[in-house]
Amino acid sequence: MTDPLLQAQAQTDKPTQIVAAERYFGGTKEVSLAQLRHRVSVYAVIVEQERMLMIRTHNRRYYFPGGGMKIGETLQDAVKREAQEELNAEIQVGALLHADDVVYYHDPVEHAVHLVRLYYECQLLTRELTQQHADERDEILSIDWVPLDSADPAEFLPSTWGAFAALRRRLGITS
């Protein structure tokens, strides 16, 4: 995957540097580098019985449970907080499994960010899951167990599918 920020930085002859951002509702949107902010996000990778726990939002796409870190939070505390908010679950945070970045445009709030995404292996310590405490609960449609070997790429944004596929390979799932 080509780094969109490096591509934009290479275009120094243009007065306004533009980069393509992945959109919440699919497709891309051109945004200027000047309007981007960095955001570090952490995600829980929870796998049980050849299935990965995912959140489906009102755009009908799957996402990993997680989100942006707060100032002063440790990585592990941020993953735990996000799991509590989005799943109402306590988790044990393990090893870093995957890292990537994406320029992302969140249509509902007209906000563009350069996300640095960190994916951590996690274990559920609670079994009853609900999104009732999530700040974004109005955006969350369901919490689902997605089969690792038969997930449909059309149900993911491209960058999320890329992370899902990379994690499947890391976990030894090749189909």
MODAWO-V236856 format. One line per field, one symbol per residue. burial: + if it has 24 or more other C-alpha atoms within 12 Angstrom, else -. A space follows every 50 residues. Layout:
burial = ???
This chain:
burial = ---++--+---------++++++++-----+++--+---++++++++--- -++++++-+-+++++++++-----+++++++++++++++++++---++++ ++++++----++++++++++++++----+++--+-----+++++++-+-- +---++++++--+++-++-------
